[in-house]
Amino acid sequence: MLSTGWAIARYNGRDGYGTHPLQSEYIGLDGEHEMPAQPAAEPEPAPAEPAPAEPMPFVEPAAPATDPQFRTCGEANDNGYGDYQAGVDPEYNWYQDRDNDGWVCER
């Protein structure tokens, strides 16, 4: 009750115990203060520490927009590149279209 404001710690002999030398002063103080209608609000808890940031997941870097211009289509295919179409992929012009079908480095 003390922490909520519903009580003030003062000795008082009116409850059957012996009198206290400051009892009349305490009774006067009691008359000066009204009992609150509601207990004092509990203090707000301190804000919680923010959680540590989650580490960013590893993301495989994106392949370059074009292949690094290998010496042969075989090297391009071995490194995951290929299937370049004439007029669409700039890499088409880097390699030889031996069958003239408009595609180079077909996988």
C-alpha positions as CSV (number, residue, x, y, z in Angstrom):
1,M,0.0,0.0,0.0
2,L,2.9,2.3,0.7
3,S,4.3,2.0,-2.8
4,T,0.9,2.7,-4.4
5,G,0.2,5.8,-2.4
6,W,-2.7,4.3,-0.4
7,A,-0.7,4.5,2.9
8,I,1.8,6.7,4.6
9,A,4.1,5.1,7.2
10,R,3.5,6.8,10.5
11,Y,3.2,5.4,14.0
12,N,-0.2,5.9,15.5
13,G,-1.4,4.7,19.0
14,R,-5.1,4.9,18.0
15,D,-5.1,1.2,17.0
16,G,-4.5,-0.1,20.6
17,Y,-0.8,0.4,20.9
18,G,0.9,3.0,23.2
19,T,0.9,6.6,22.2
20,H,3.8,8.1,20.3
21,P,5.3,11.5,21.1
22,L,4.6,12.8,17.6
23,Q,1.1,11.2,17.4
24,S,-0.9,14.5,17.5
25,E,1.4,15.9,14.7
26,Y,0.8,12.7,12.7
27,I,-3.0,13.0,13.1
28,G,-2.9,16.6,12.0
29,L,-0.9,15.6,8.9
30,D,-3.4,12.9,8.1
31,G,-6.2,15.5,8.0
32,E,-4.2,17.6,5.5
33,H,-4.0,14.9,2.9
34,E,-6.9,13.3,1.2
35,M,-6.9,9.6,0.4
36,P,-6.4,9.2,-3.3
37,A,-9.3,7.8,-5.3
38,Q,-7.0,5.5,-7.1
39,P,-3.7,4.1,-6.2
40,A,-0.7,5.8,-7.9
41,A,0.2,4.1,-11.1
42,E,3.0,1.7,-11.0
43,P,6.1,3.2,-12.7
44,E,6.5,2.2,-16.3
45,P,9.1,-0.6,-16.6
46,A,12.3,0.5,-18.3
47,P,12.2,-0.2,-22.0
48,A,13.6,-3.6,-22.9
49,E,17.0,-3.7,-24.7
50,P,16.4,-4.2,-28.4
51,A,17.1,-7.7,-29.5
52,P,20.4,-8.1,-31.3
53,A,20.1,-7.8,-35.1
54,E,19.8,-11.1,-36.9
55,P,22.8,-11.6,-39.2
56,M,22.0,-11.3,-42.8
57,P,21.8,-14.6,-44.6
58,F,24.5,-15.3,-47.1
59,V,23.2,-14.7,-50.6
60,E,25.2,-16.0,-53.5
61,P,26.3,-13.0,-55.6
62,A,24.4,-12.7,-58.8
63,A,26.2,-13.8,-62.0
64,P,27.5,-11.0,-64.1
65,A,25.1,-9.7,-66.7
66,T,27.3,-11.3,-69.4
67,D,29.8,-14.1,-69.2
68,P,33.5,-13.1,-68.8
69,Q,34.2,-14.1,-72.5
70,F,35.7,-17.5,-72.3
71,R,38.0,-18.8,-75.0
72,T,35.5,-21.5,-76.1
73,C,31.9,-22.4,-75.7
74,G,33.0,-25.5,-73.8
75,E,34.6,-23.3,-71.1
76,A,31.5,-21.1,-71.0
77,N,29.2,-24.2,-70.6
78,D,31.5,-25.6,-67.9
79,N,31.1,-22.4,-65.9
80,G,27.3,-22.3,-66.2
81,Y,27.0,-20.0,-69.2
82,G,25.6,-20.7,-72.6
83,D,22.7,-20.8,-75.0
84,Y,23.2,-17.4,-76.5
85,Q,20.8,-16.3,-79.2
86,A,21.6,-14.0,-82.1
87,G,20.2,-10.5,-81.7
88,V,19.3,-11.1,-78.1
89,D,22.5,-12.0,-76.2
90,P,25.7,-9.9,-76.7
91,E,27.7,-13.1,-76.1
92,Y,26.4,-14.5,-79.3
93,N,29.0,-12.4,-81.2
94,W,31.9,-13.6,-79.1
95,Y,31.6,-17.2,-80.1
96,Q,31.4,-19.1,-83.5
97,D,27.9,-20.3,-84.6
98,R,29.2,-23.4,-86.5
99,D,25.8,-24.7,-87.5
100,N,24.4,-21.2,-88.4
101,D,21.2,-21.8,-86.4
102,G,21.3,-18.5,-84.6
103,W,22.4,-20.1,-81.3
104,V,25.9,-20.5,-79.8
105,C,27.2,-22.4,-76.8
106,E,24.1,-24.6,-76.8
107,R,24.1,-26.9,-73.8
